[in-house]
Amino acid sequence: KKFHLRHVGQLDHRLTTLAMGGLVSSSVPCDAVLWDLDGTLIDTSSASMITLQQLIVELGGKLELSTLVPIVEQSAAISTGQKATKSSKEHWAQQVLRVTGLEAKLTPAALVKKWEDRMIKKRADIQLMPGAMEVVSHLHNLGIPQAIATMSNSRSVAIKQRAHPEIFDLMDVVVTSDDPDVRNRKPAPDCWLTAAQRLKKKCTRCVVVEDSPEGMRSGFAAGARVVGVPAAWTSPEKIGRGVKVDYMLQRGLLDFPFKQFGLPPLPPQLTKK
């Protein structure tokens, strides 16, 4: 199944492309907020990188983040549109083993298994992203429907939900990568369209909050307005030419542009955290 950035022409009337940190005014109310999970609401991204670094050291190698991030990015791009994540994970594992000189010690599949086992044990200790609870609670108090649309599978999400029921309890819908209606992974728009449909909202009247370039592209492809969360792997070049991000947060989630989406802002005391 192919997907296209089919809303590009339709979006030109409602926003203008700006550089990172730019703001776009919106004339369409926010009917719902659709959240990415990893790296947006919970801090799994840095934990994943650190866990892999530690594992490589124990195996006798060395891996800097400056080397690891491009490898993971490239693998994510290769897996675009694939239902399964196995090929993507084994691709980055193969590259990691190559650059660290550990190819003779174990296979890519074995490295992925070791990393996944450690991440499962750590997921209960992974923290919420700064500002996540405040922003989600504020939206909930305003009566704005919210959903999570993630490329984590249902087993992984269940572990994260047990660790942070306080954030999941405020969600009306949770869409995972193994959902039968999600035929293609981000940057395809399937997950956002599915979440909006289950909320009974039009995606063009929803706000997508994402930290990854693939996620921002998928939100744009779905016709939603996109709020970008700062991350090491996010830049205008990586997001892609022609993709419009309505607002790129500068410090984190507490900068969420409520007013620009026609919503009351956070109480001042919370924005100073």
C-alpha positions as CSV (number, residue, x, y, z in Angstrom):
1,K,0.0,0.0,0.0
2,K,1.5,3.3,-1.1
3,F,0.9,6.6,0.6
4,H,1.3,10.2,-0.6
5,L,1.6,13.6,1.0
6,R,-1.8,14.1,-0.4
7,H,-2.8,17.1,1.7
8,V,0.0,19.3,0.6
9,G,-2.1,21.5,-1.7
10,Q,-4.9,21.7,0.9
11,L,-2.6,22.8,3.6
12,D,-1.2,25.9,1.9
13,H,-4.3,27.9,2.8
14,R,-3.9,27.4,6.5
15,L,-0.2,27.8,7.3
16,T,3.1,29.0,6.1
17,T,6.4,27.2,6.4
18,L,8.7,28.7,9.0
19,A,12.1,27.8,10.3
20,M,12.6,25.9,13.5
21,G,11.1,27.8,16.4
22,G,8.7,29.5,14.0
23,L,5.0,29.9,14.8
24,V,2.1,29.7,12.5
25,S,-1.3,31.2,13.5
26,S,-4.3,28.9,13.0
27,S,-7.8,29.8,12.1
28,V,-9.1,26.3,12.7
29,P,-9.9,25.3,16.3
30,C,-8.2,22.3,17.9
31,D,-10.7,19.5,18.2
32,A,-8.2,16.9,19.5
33,V,-4.5,16.4,20.3
34,L,-2.8,13.3,19.0
35,W,0.4,12.4,20.9
36,D,3.5,10.4,19.9
37,L,4.6,8.3,22.9
38,D,8.4,7.6,22.9
39,G,10.5,10.7,23.1
40,T,7.4,12.9,23.3
41,L,5.5,11.9,26.4
42,I,8.0,9.4,28.0
43,D,11.7,9.6,27.8
44,T,12.4,6.2,26.2
45,S,14.6,7.6,23.4
46,S,17.5,8.6,25.5
47,A,17.1,5.4,27.6
48,S,17.3,3.3,24.5
49,M,20.5,5.0,23.3
50,I,22.2,4.8,26.7
51,T,21.2,1.1,27.1
52,L,22.7,0.2,23.7
53,Q,25.9,2.1,24.5
54,Q,26.3,0.2,27.8
55,L,25.7,-3.1,26.1
56,I,28.3,-2.4,23.5
57,V,30.8,-1.5,26.2
58,E,30.2,-4.7,28.0
59,L,30.7,-6.6,24.7
60,G,34.1,-5.0,24.4
61,G,33.3,-2.2,22.0
62,K,32.7,1.6,22.1
63,L,29.9,3.6,20.6
64,E,29.4,7.4,20.8
65,L,25.9,8.9,20.4
66,S,27.2,11.0,17.5
67,T,27.7,7.7,15.7
68,L,24.6,5.9,16.9
69,V,22.0,8.6,16.1
70,P,22.6,8.6,12.3
71,I,22.6,4.8,12.2
72,V,19.2,4.6,13.9
73,E,17.8,7.4,11.7
74,Q,18.9,5.6,8.5
75,S,17.4,2.4,9.7
76,A,14.1,4.1,10.4
77,A,14.1,5.5,6.9
78,I,14.7,2.1,5.4
79,S,11.8,0.6,7.4
80,T,9.3,3.3,6.1
81,G,6.0,1.7,5.2
82,Q,6.9,-1.7,6.6
83,K,4.5,-3.3,9.1
84,A,7.1,-5.2,11.0
85,T,10.0,-3.6,12.9
86,K,12.3,-6.6,12.7
87,S,14.2,-5.5,9.6
88,S,14.7,-2.0,10.9
89,K,16.1,-3.2,14.2
90,E,18.4,-5.7,12.7
91,H,19.6,-3.2,10.2
92,W,20.8,-0.8,12.9
93,A,22.2,-3.7,14.8
94,Q,24.2,-4.8,11.8
95,Q,25.6,-1.3,11.4
96,V,26.4,-1.0,15.1
97,L,28.3,-4.3,15.1
98,R,30.2,-3.2,12.0
99,V,31.3,0.2,13.3
100,T,32.2,-1.2,16.7
101,G,34.1,-4.2,15.3
102,L,31.9,-6.7,17.1
103,E,30.5,-8.6,14.1
104,A,32.4,-11.8,15.0
105,K,30.9,-11.8,18.5
106,L,27.2,-12.0,17.8
107,T,24.6,-11.6,15.1
108,P,22.4,-8.6,14.6
109,A,19.4,-10.6,15.8
110,A,21.2,-11.5,19.0
111,L,22.2,-7.9,19.7
112,V,18.6,-6.8,19.2
113,K,17.4,-9.5,21.6
114,K,19.9,-8.5,24.3
115,W,18.9,-4.8,23.9
116,E,15.2,-5.6,24.0
117,D,15.5,-7.7,27.1
118,R,17.3,-4.9,28.9
119,M,14.8,-2.3,27.7
120,I,11.9,-4.4,29.0
121,K,13.5,-4.5,32.4
122,K,14.1,-0.7,32.3
123,R,10.7,0.4,31.0
124,A,9.1,0.5,34.5
125,D,11.8,3.1,35.5
126,I,11.5,5.4,32.4
127,Q,10.3,8.8,33.3
128,L,7.7,11.1,31.8
129,M,9.1,13.9,29.6
130,P,9.2,17.3,31.5
131,G,5.9,19.0,31.2
132,A,4.0,16.0,29.9
133,M,1.7,15.6,32.9
134,E,1.0,19.3,33.1
135,V,0.1,19.7,29.5
136,V,-1.9,16.5,29.2
137,S,-3.8,17.3,32.4
138,H,-4.6,20.8,31.2
139,L,-5.9,19.6,27.9
140,H,-8.0,17.0,29.8
141,N,-9.4,19.7,32.1
142,L,-10.4,21.7,29.0
143,G,-12.3,18.8,27.7
144,I,-10.0,18.3,24.6
145,P,-10.0,14.7,23.5
146,Q,-6.5,13.1,23.4
147,A,-5.0,10.0,21.8
148,I,-1.6,8.3,21.6
149,A,-0.5,7.0,18.2
150,T,2.8,5.2,18.5
151,M,5.1,2.9,16.5
152,S,5.6,0.8,19.7
153,N,3.7,-2.5,19.7
154,S,0.9,-3.3,22.1
155,R,3.2,-5.4,24.3
156,S,5.6,-2.6,24.7
157,V,2.9,-0.1,25.3
158,A,1.3,-2.2,28.0
159,I,4.5,-2.2,30.0
160,K,4.8,1.6,29.6
161,Q,1.1,2.0,30.6
162,R,1.7,0.1,33.8
163,A,4.6,2.4,34.6
164,H,2.7,5.6,33.9
165,P,-1.1,4.9,34.3
166,E,-1.5,8.6,35.2
167,I,-0.8,9.7,31.6
168,F,-2.7,6.8,29.9
169,D,-5.8,7.3,32.1
170,L,-6.2,10.7,30.4
171,M,-6.2,9.3,26.9
172,D,-9.4,8.5,25.0
173,V,-7.6,6.3,22.4
174,V,-4.3,4.5,22.1
175,V,-3.2,3.2,18.7
176,T,-0.1,0.9,18.5
177,S,2.0,-0.3,15.6
178,D,0.4,-3.7,15.5
179,D,-3.1,-2.3,15.3
180,P,-4.9,-3.9,12.3
181,D,-5.8,-0.5,10.9
182,V,-2.2,0.7,10.9
183,R,-1.0,-0.9,7.7
184,N,2.0,1.4,7.2
185,R,4.4,2.8,9.7
186,K,5.3,6.5,10.1
187,P,5.9,8.6,8.0
188,A,2.8,7.1,6.5
189,P,-0.3,8.8,8.1
190,D,-2.1,5.6,9.1
191,C,-1.7,5.9,12.9
192,W,-2.9,9.5,13.1
193,L,-5.8,8.9,10.7
194,T,-6.8,5.9,12.8
195,A,-6.6,7.8,16.1
196,A,-8.7,10.7,14.7
197,Q,-11.3,8.4,13.3
198,R,-11.7,6.6,16.6
199,L,-12.1,10.0,18.3
200,K,-14.7,10.8,15.7
201,K,-12.7,13.9,14.7
202,K,-11.3,15.1,11.3
203,C,-7.5,14.9,11.3
204,T,-7.4,18.4,9.7
205,R,-8.8,19.7,12.9
206,C,-6.3,17.8,15.1
207,V,-2.9,18.7,16.5
208,V,-0.1,16.1,16.2
209,V,2.7,16.4,18.8
210,E,5.9,14.6,17.7
211,D,9.7,14.5,18.3
212,S,10.9,12.5,15.3
213,P,11.2,13.7,11.7
214,E,9.3,10.6,10.5
215,G,6.5,11.4,12.9
216,M,6.3,15.1,11.8
217,R,6.1,14.0,8.2
218,S,3.4,11.6,9.0
219,G,1.4,14.2,10.9
220,F,1.7,16.5,7.9
221,A,0.7,13.8,5.5
222,A,-2.4,13.2,7.6
223,G,-3.4,16.8,7.2
224,A,-3.0,17.6,10.9
225,R,-1.3,20.7,12.4
226,V,2.1,19.6,13.7
227,V,3.9,20.6,16.9
228,G,7.5,19.5,17.1
229,V,9.3,18.5,20.3
230,P,13.0,19.2,20.3
231,A,15.3,16.2,20.0
232,A,18.8,15.4,18.9
233,W,17.6,13.9,15.6
234,T,15.3,16.8,14.7
235,S,16.2,19.6,12.3
236,P,14.6,21.3,9.2
237,E,16.8,19.2,6.9
238,K,15.8,15.9,8.6
239,I,12.1,16.8,8.7
240,G,12.2,17.3,4.9
241,R,11.6,19.9,2.4
242,G,8.0,20.9,1.9
243,V,6.8,19.5,5.3
244,K,5.2,22.2,7.3
245,V,5.7,22.2,11.1
246,D,3.2,24.7,12.7
247,Y,5.2,25.2,15.8
248,M,8.6,23.9,17.0
249,L,8.9,24.0,20.8
250,Q,12.1,25.6,22.0
251,R,12.4,24.2,25.5
252,G,9.9,21.3,25.8
253,L,6.3,20.5,26.3
254,L,5.7,23.4,28.7
255,D,6.0,25.7,25.7
256,F,2.9,24.1,24.0
257,P,1.2,26.9,22.0
258,F,-2.3,26.7,23.5
259,K,-3.2,30.2,22.5
260,Q,-2.3,29.6,18.9
261,F,-4.8,26.8,18.8
262,G,-7.6,28.7,20.4
263,L,-7.0,27.2,23.9
264,P,-6.5,28.8,27.3
265,P,-2.8,28.7,28.3
266,L,-1.2,26.8,31.2
267,P,-1.3,28.6,34.5
268,P,1.8,30.8,34.8
269,Q,3.2,28.9,37.7
270,L,3.4,25.7,35.7
271,T,5.2,27.2,32.7
272,K,8.1,28.3,35.0
273,K,9.0,24.7,36.0
